[in-house]
Amino acid sequence: IGRTEWTGVVNGRELPHYIPRSTETYFSYFENLSKIKNDMVIFTSNDLVDKIKAIRHKNAPDSLTHVVGVELAESTKAIKPVIQMVQSQPEYAALMVDPHMPEYWNADYVLVNFMKTDFVNHAYDAGLIETELAAWIDFGYARDNKTIPANGVWKYSFDPKKMHYFNKIPLDNRPIFDITRTNTVYIMGCHIVGGREAWQNNLRLNYNSLKSMIRCGLVDDD
């Protein structure tokens, strides 16, 4: 989504130094994640499929890996203009405490985060996931090898009937507009776990939530 070029001033504020991030940076992180010995379905743009296969091939049996090329522009052509319309409203940027953060001006960033549930459900529907449980893990999640279990297998006793999120701060009853306005991060979107039916329900809830936010003139990332 062109994160390398995310520099300068946006909505009157200088972008933080950690916002620009090259594709090679993500690949350096994936070198760590690729060592995991779980089945992996990896979604990427078509031009990066071969490179991802090569990295994964070095670190895990090919039988554990499916790399799927997607065209994000085609997949999101219906919803992207709606998100852009919200982000372009002066009232929207004026409401935000951190209007320069990408979730408030970059529609592709919002969409990549929002579509995590779509990708997992597509993998189930395409027969690429053979287990009841599936975890979404961000491509750049493993910043170092400490993230990878010693035996190489990531496995815990999650309840397949539920979605499992990991929160950074305790949940409370603040209204969603205030959470969005202040860019408060309650739940980490980089790792999410659930069973097949739970992921299907989550897809419906995600879309309902997005539609509700858009009706209020809001969008946010995951």
C-alpha positions as YAML, in Angstrom:
chain: A
units: angstrom
residues:
- id: 1
  name: ILE
  ca: [0.00, 0.00, 0.00]
- id: 2
  name: GLY
  ca: [3.00, 2.27, -0.54]
- id: 3
  name: ARG
  ca: [4.00, 2.85, 3.05]
- id: 4
  name: THR
  ca: [7.54, 3.81, 2.03]
- id: 5
  name: GLU
  ca: [6.20, 7.09, 0.65]
- id: 6
  name: TRP
  ca: [4.26, 8.05, 3.76]
- id: 7
  name: THR
  ca: [6.34, 11.06, 4.76]
- id: 8
  name: GLY
  ca: [5.88, 14.77, 5.26]
- id: 9
  name: VAL
  ca: [2.90, 16.66, 6.59]
- id: 10
  name: VAL
  ca: [-0.65, 15.29, 6.52]
- id: 11
  name: ASN
  ca: [-3.68, 17.15, 7.90]
- id: 12
  name: GLY
  ca: [-1.34, 19.81, 9.24]
- id: 13
  name: ARG
  ca: [0.87, 17.45, 11.24]
- id: 14
  name: GLU
  ca: [4.28, 15.88, 10.60]
- id: 15
  name: LEU
  ca: [4.12, 12.11, 10.24]
- id: 16
  name: PRO
  ca: [6.02, 10.27, 13.02]
- id: 17
  name: HIS
  ca: [9.34, 8.66, 12.07]
- id: 18
  name: TYR
  ca: [7.94, 5.13, 12.50]
- id: 19
  name: ILE
  ca: [5.11, 5.57, 9.98]
- id: 20
  name: PRO
  ca: [7.14, 5.12, 6.75]
- id: 21
  name: ARG
  ca: [8.10, 1.46, 6.40]
- id: 22
  name: SER
  ca: [9.59, -0.23, 3.36]
- id: 23
  name: THR
  ca: [8.48, -3.53, 1.87]
- id: 24
  name: GLU
  ca: [11.94, -4.88, 2.70]
- id: 25
  name: THR
  ca: [11.35, -4.07, 6.36]
- id: 26
  name: TYR
  ca: [8.27, -6.27, 6.31]
- id: 27
  name: PHE
  ca: [10.23, -9.04, 4.61]
- id: 28
  name: SER
  ca: [12.89, -8.88, 7.31]
- id: 29
  name: TYR
  ca: [10.15, -9.43, 9.89]
- id: 30
  name: PHE
  ca: [8.62, -12.22, 7.83]
- id: 31
  name: GLU
  ca: [11.97, -14.04, 7.83]
- id: 32
  name: ASN
  ca: [11.23, -14.64, 11.52]
- id: 33
  name: LEU
  ca: [7.57, -15.56, 11.11]
- id: 34
  name: SER
  ca: [8.36, -17.91, 8.21]
- id: 35
  name: LYS
  ca: [10.14, -20.26, 10.62]
- id: 36
  name: ILE
  ca: [6.90, -21.27, 12.29]
- id: 37
  name: LYS
  ca: [5.88, -24.86, 11.57]
- id: 38
  name: ASN
  ca: [2.13, -24.25, 11.39]
- id: 39
  name: ASP
  ca: [0.08, -24.33, 8.20]
- id: 40
  name: MET
  ca: [0.12, -20.84, 6.69]
- id: 41
  name: VAL
  ca: [-2.11, -19.16, 4.13]
- id: 42
  name: ILE
  ca: [-0.40, -15.96, 3.05]
- id: 43
  name: PHE
  ca: [-2.25, -13.24, 1.16]
- id: 44
  name: THR
  ca: [-0.18, -10.76, -0.82]
- id: 45
  name: SER
  ca: [-0.06, -8.78, -4.04]
- id: 46
  name: ASN
  ca: [0.69, -10.83, -7.13]
- id: 47
  name: ASP
  ca: [4.15, -9.34, -7.63]
- id: 48
  name: LEU
  ca: [5.38, -10.64, -4.25]
- id: 49
  name: VAL
  ca: [4.12, -14.24, -4.44]
- id: 50
  name: ASP
  ca: [7.41, -15.79, -5.63]
- id: 51
  name: LYS
  ca: [9.54, -13.95, -3.08]
- id: 52
  name: ILE
  ca: [7.32, -15.03, -0.22]
- id: 53
  name: LYS
  ca: [7.35, -18.64, -1.42]
- id: 54
  name: ALA
  ca: [11.15, -18.58, -1.55]
- id: 55
  name: ILE
  ca: [11.49, -17.27, 2.01]
- id: 56
  name: ARG
  ca: [8.98, -19.73, 3.39]
- id: 57
  name: HIS
  ca: [10.59, -22.62, 1.44]
- id: 58
  name: LYS
  ca: [13.88, -22.05, 3.30]
- id: 59
  name: ASN
  ca: [12.25, -22.41, 6.70]
- id: 60
  name: ALA
  ca: [9.30, -24.80, 6.46]
- id: 61
  name: PRO
  ca: [8.01, -27.66, 4.30]
- id: 62
  name: ASP
  ca: [6.17, -26.51, 1.18]
- id: 63
  name: SER
  ca: [3.19, -28.64, 2.25]
- id: 64
  name: LEU
  ca: [2.52, -26.18, 5.07]
- id: 65
  name: THR
  ca: [2.21, -23.14, 2.84]
- id: 66
  name: HIS
  ca: [-0.33, -21.58, 0.48]
- id: 67
  name: VAL
  ca: [0.53, -18.17, -0.98]
- id: 68
  name: VAL
  ca: [-2.45, -16.40, -2.54]
- id: 69
  name: GLY
  ca: [-2.08, -13.40, -4.82]
- id: 70
  name: VAL
  ca: [-4.89, -10.84, -4.62]
- id: 71
  name: GLU
  ca: [-5.73, -7.56, -6.31]
- id: 72
  name: LEU
  ca: [-6.72, -5.27, -3.46]
- id: 73
  name: ALA
  ca: [-7.99, -2.56, -5.80]
- id: 74
  name: GLU
  ca: [-10.43, -4.96, -7.45]
- id: 75
  name: SER
  ca: [-11.55, -6.47, -4.15]
- id: 76
  name: THR
  ca: [-12.26, -3.11, -2.55]
- id: 77
  name: LYS
  ca: [-13.51, -1.01, -5.45]
- id: 78
  name: ALA
  ca: [-17.04, -0.78, -4.01]
- id: 79
  name: ILE
  ca: [-16.15, 0.23, -0.47]
- id: 80
  name: LYS
  ca: [-12.96, 2.28, -0.96]
- id: 81
  name: PRO
  ca: [-14.70, 5.41, -2.37]
- id: 82
  name: VAL
  ca: [-17.03, 5.46, 0.63]
- id: 83
  name: ILE
  ca: [-14.11, 5.39, 3.05]
- id: 84
  name: GLN
  ca: [-12.32, 8.07, 1.05]
- id: 85
  name: MET
  ca: [-15.42, 10.23, 1.15]
- id: 86
  name: VAL
  ca: [-15.51, 10.06, 4.97]
- id: 87
  name: GLN
  ca: [-11.78, 10.74, 5.29]
- id: 88
  name: SER
  ca: [-11.99, 13.75, 2.96]
- id: 89
  name: GLN
  ca: [-14.52, 15.58, 5.12]
- id: 90
  name: PRO
  ca: [-12.92, 18.55, 6.96]
- id: 91
  name: GLU
  ca: [-15.15, 17.84, 9.96]
- id: 92
  name: TYR
  ca: [-13.75, 14.32, 10.22]
- id: 93
  name: ALA
  ca: [-10.09, 15.41, 10.37]
- id: 94
  name: ALA
  ca: [-10.96, 18.27, 12.72]
- id: 95
  name: LEU
  ca: [-12.55, 15.83, 15.16]
- id: 96
  name: MET
  ca: [-9.41, 13.70, 15.47]
- id: 97
  name: VAL
  ca: [-6.72, 14.23, 18.08]
- id: 98
  name: ASP
  ca: [-4.15, 12.62, 15.73]
- id: 99
  name: PRO
  ca: [-5.45, 13.45, 12.24]
- id: 100
  name: HIS
  ca: [-2.07, 12.66, 10.67]
- id: 101
  name: MET
  ca: [-2.23, 8.96, 11.57]
- id: 102
  name: PRO
  ca: [-2.89, 6.77, 8.48]
- id: 103
  name: GLU
  ca: [-6.27, 5.42, 9.60]
- id: 104
  name: TYR
  ca: [-7.61, 8.97, 9.24]
- id: 105
  name: TRP
  ca: [-6.41, 9.71, 5.69]
- id: 106
  name: ASN
  ca: [-5.31, 6.51, 3.90]
- id: 107
  name: ALA
  ca: [-8.19, 4.38, 2.65]
- id: 108
  name: ASP
  ca: [-5.93, 1.46, 1.67]
- id: 109
  name: TYR
  ca: [-4.59, 1.25, 5.21]
- id: 110
  name: VAL
  ca: [-8.12, 1.11, 6.60]
- id: 111
  name: LEU
  ca: [-9.12, -1.52, 4.06]
- id: 112
  name: VAL
  ca: [-6.14, -3.83, 4.56]
- id: 113
  name: ASN
  ca: [-6.87, -3.88, 8.28]
- id: 114
  name: PHE
  ca: [-10.63, -4.20, 7.85]
- id: 115
  name: MET
  ca: [-10.33, -7.13, 5.42]
- id: 116
  name: LYS
  ca: [-8.48, -9.48, 7.74]
- id: 117
  name: THR
  ca: [-11.72, -11.31, 8.51]
- id: 118
  name: ASP
  ca: [-12.53, -11.48, 4.78]
- id: 119
  name: PHE
  ca: [-9.18, -13.10, 4.05]
- id: 120
  name: VAL
  ca: [-9.60, -15.74, 6.75]
- id: 121
  name: ASN
  ca: [-13.12, -16.60, 5.60]
- id: 122
  name: HIS
  ca: [-11.93, -16.81, 1.99]
- id: 123
  name: ALA
  ca: [-9.23, -19.27, 3.08]
- id: 124
  name: TYR
  ca: [-11.86, -21.42, 4.80]
- id: 125
  name: ASP
  ca: [-14.19, -21.29, 1.79]
- id: 126
  name: ALA
  ca: [-11.38, -22.17, -0.62]
- id: 127
  name: GLY
  ca: [-10.45, -25.24, 1.43]
- id: 128
  name: LEU
  ca: [-7.04, -23.83, 2.34]
- id: 129
  name: ILE
  ca: [-7.67, -24.22, 6.10]
- id: 130
  name: GLU
  ca: [-8.17, -27.79, 7.25]
- id: 131
  name: THR
  ca: [-8.28, -27.11, 10.99]
- id: 132
  name: GLU
  ca: [-11.26, -25.87, 12.99]
- id: 133
  name: LEU
  ca: [-9.24, -23.02, 14.50]
- id: 134
  name: ALA
  ca: [-7.48, -20.35, 12.48]
- id: 135
  name: ALA
  ca: [-5.39, -17.39, 13.55]
- id: 136
  name: TRP
  ca: [-4.83, -14.17, 11.68]
- id: 137
  name: ILE
  ca: [-1.22, -13.04, 12.16]
- id: 138
  name: ASP
  ca: [0.08, -9.84, 10.57]
- id: 139
  name: PHE
  ca: [2.87, -10.37, 8.02]
- id: 140
  name: GLY
  ca: [5.20, -8.11, 10.03]
- id: 141
  name: TYR
  ca: [4.23, -9.42, 13.46]
- id: 142
  name: ALA
  ca: [7.45, -11.28, 14.35]
- id: 143
  name: ARG
  ca: [9.93, -8.44, 14.87]
- id: 144
  name: ASP
  ca: [12.46, -10.95, 16.26]
- id: 145
  name: ASN
  ca: [12.81, -14.69, 16.89]
- id: 146
  name: LYS
  ca: [11.56, -14.34, 20.47]
- id: 147
  name: THR
  ca: [8.04, -14.31, 19.05]
- id: 148
  name: ILE
  ca: [8.39, -17.85, 17.65]
- id: 149
  name: PRO
  ca: [7.82, -20.81, 20.04]
- id: 150
  name: ALA
  ca: [10.93, -22.88, 20.80]
- id: 151
  name: ASN
  ca: [9.48, -25.94, 19.07]
- id: 152
  name: GLY
  ca: [8.31, -23.87, 16.09]
- id: 153
  name: VAL
  ca: [4.64, -24.76, 16.57]
- id: 154
  name: TRP
  ca: [2.15, -22.09, 17.70]
- id: 155
  name: LYS
  ca: [-0.68, -23.94, 19.47]
- id: 156
  name: TYR
  ca: [-2.93, -23.15, 22.41]
- id: 157
  name: SER
  ca: [-6.27, -24.40, 23.75]
- id: 158
  name: PHE
  ca: [-8.55, -21.73, 22.30]
- id: 159
  name: ASP
  ca: [-12.32, -22.21, 22.35]
- id: 160
  name: PRO
  ca: [-13.37, -22.68, 18.69]
- id: 161
  name: LYS
  ca: [-16.81, -21.24, 19.41]
- id: 162
  name: LYS
  ca: [-15.37, -17.83, 20.25]
- id: 163
  name: MET
  ca: [-13.23, -15.12, 18.74]
- id: 164
  name: HIS
  ca: [-10.10, -14.43, 20.76]
- id: 165
  name: TYR
  ca: [-8.72, -10.90, 20.85]
- id: 166
  name: PHE
  ca: [-5.86, -9.59, 22.94]
- id: 167
  name: ASN
  ca: [-6.37, -6.25, 24.64]
- id: 168
  name: LYS
  ca: [-3.73, -3.67, 25.53]
- id: 169
  name: ILE
  ca: [-5.81, -1.80, 28.07]
- id: 170
  name: PRO
  ca: [-8.95, -2.78, 30.04]
- id: 171
  name: LEU
  ca: [-12.23, -2.38, 28.19]
- id: 172
  name: ASP
  ca: [-14.70, 0.25, 29.34]
- id: 173
  name: ASN
  ca: [-17.94, 1.88, 28.19]
- id: 174
  name: ARG
  ca: [-16.58, 4.85, 26.26]
- id: 175
  name: PRO
  ca: [-18.58, 5.61, 23.10]
- id: 176
  name: ILE
  ca: [-16.99, 4.51, 19.85]
- id: 177
  name: PHE
  ca: [-16.76, 8.06, 18.48]
- id: 178
  name: ASP
  ca: [-14.56, 9.08, 21.43]
- id: 179
  name: ILE
  ca: [-12.36, 5.99, 21.04]
- id: 180
  name: THR
  ca: [-11.92, 6.82, 17.35]
- id: 181
  name: ARG
  ca: [-11.40, 10.52, 18.02]
- id: 182
  name: THR
  ca: [-8.59, 9.91, 20.51]
- id: 183
  name: ASN
  ca: [-6.97, 7.02, 18.59]
- id: 184
  name: THR
  ca: [-7.16, 4.86, 21.71]
- id: 185
  name: VAL
  ca: [-6.02, 1.27, 21.05]
- id: 186
  name: TYR
  ca: [-7.84, -1.23, 23.22]
- id: 187
  name: ILE
  ca: [-7.43, -4.39, 21.15]
- id: 188
  name: MET
  ca: [-4.47, -5.55, 19.06]
- id: 189
  name: GLY
  ca: [-5.40, -6.49, 15.51]
- id: 190
  name: CYS
  ca: [-2.08, -8.17, 14.71]
- id: 191
  name: HIS
  ca: [-3.18, -11.55, 16.07]
- id: 192
  name: ILE
  ca: [-6.77, -12.83, 16.20]
- id: 193
  name: VAL
  ca: [-7.93, -16.43, 16.76]
- id: 194
  name: GLY
  ca: [-11.26, -18.19, 16.26]
- id: 195
  name: GLY
  ca: [-13.11, -21.21, 14.96]
- id: 196
  name: ARG
  ca: [-14.70, -21.35, 11.52]
- id: 197
  name: GLU
  ca: [-18.23, -20.41, 12.62]
- id: 198
  name: ALA
  ca: [-16.88, -17.66, 14.87]
- id: 199
  name: TRP
  ca: [-14.93, -16.19, 11.96]
- id: 200
  name: GLN
  ca: [-18.11, -16.27, 9.83]
- id: 201
  name: ASN
  ca: [-20.06, -14.43, 12.53]
- id: 202
  name: ASN
  ca: [-17.22, -11.96, 12.90]
- id: 203
  name: LEU
  ca: [-17.38, -11.16, 9.19]
- id: 204
  name: ARG
  ca: [-21.03, -10.15, 9.53]
- id: 205
  name: LEU
  ca: [-20.35, -8.12, 12.67]
- id: 206
  name: ASN
  ca: [-17.38, -6.37, 11.04]
- id: 207
  name: TYR
  ca: [-19.48, -5.20, 8.11]
- id: 208
  name: ASN
  ca: [-22.31, -4.10, 10.36]
- id: 209
  name: SER
  ca: [-19.85, -2.11, 12.48]
- id: 210
  name: LEU
  ca: [-18.27, -0.46, 9.44]
- id: 211
  name: LYS
  ca: [-21.66, 0.52, 8.04]
- id: 212
  name: SER
  ca: [-22.72, 1.93, 11.41]
- id: 213
  name: MET
  ca: [-19.54, 4.00, 11.65]
- id: 214
  name: ILE
  ca: [-19.84, 5.31, 8.10]
- id: 215
  name: ARG
  ca: [-23.42, 6.43, 8.82]
- id: 216
  name: CYS
  ca: [-21.94, 8.49, 11.67]
- id: 217
  name: GLY
  ca: [-19.24, 9.95, 9.42]
- id: 218
  name: LEU
  ca: [-16.46, 7.84, 10.96]
- id: 219
  name: VAL
  ca: [-13.93, 5.24, 9.81]
- id: 220
  name: ASP
  ca: [-11.03, 3.65, 11.64]
- id: 221
  name: ASP
  ca: [-8.57, 0.80, 11.27]
- id: 222
  name: ASP
  ca: [-8.96, -2.64, 12.87]
...
